[in-house]
């Protein structure tokens, strides 16, 4: 009987020790093995996505986590395969930039079935019962604040202003939020600003250039332009130069110009005096929040389904103080 008791006692000790080894912290398991996170981006087409991926990598490394990366190049089916590959490799979490709100749902469901926590970066999913956390810029509010600043500048300048907005791909919910934020702001300045051109771009430089060129030909007195992405600023500058309207702030004929994102081109145009205001997505906040959400999910903590980046508006008056928060100011051109 003593032998039986000793065997039972040994088994209890071994069971307890195994349980302790499995119950490591959310960031670093007790076994010493670094957690691995799968990071899948829909595209790296713009500086914003490149800067975001670099910031996510830095944040994961800082927390002692390994990373597997994948880029879908705009192919939702390929991205689903990438997510399934992450799951098959038993990643400890997934950070995902989806192509759109609908195609991401099967990816979230796959992660849910495998009990792998998943955080969406910058683009929220469509409404469903699939469980995820999204970290996203408050596109509507940031745009509203940016355009309100521009409208106040127009009011101070005096006279009537004719405005154009370059609209992004409306299949992207972020583009919808930016369009709506523009409309919310501009409606309060009907006595100062008339919107004469709404230019669809589908996030395409050529369409932006052609659309704005045509708008300037039809309305040569356009003197207020907002773009839903700084990515399109080179096309805007080109169209304005062709029309003889690319002037610095304070120069006769300057077109009030504002954008959204915070990229390196926008920073350079602010410094040079061509851009009046820019709504900035705080990449560093968003990436840190995405990784923290993943850590908290792994620890079993409650995390809200939406985490909003309030962003900021950078303009000539606060440029020197706020530039450190503008990711484009830190991108080497």
PyMOL commands that set and color helices and strands:
alter all, ss='L'
color gray80, all
select helices_A, chain A and resi 2-22+47-62+76-88+105-113+139-157+173-189+205-218+230-242+264-272+283-298+319-325+327-330
alter helices_A, ss='H'
color red, helices_A
select strands_A, chain A and resi 36-41+66-71+93-97+118-121+133-137+161-167+193-200+222-227+256-261+277-280+306-309+312-315
alter strands_A, ss='S'
color yellow, strands_A
deselect
rebuild
show_as cartoon
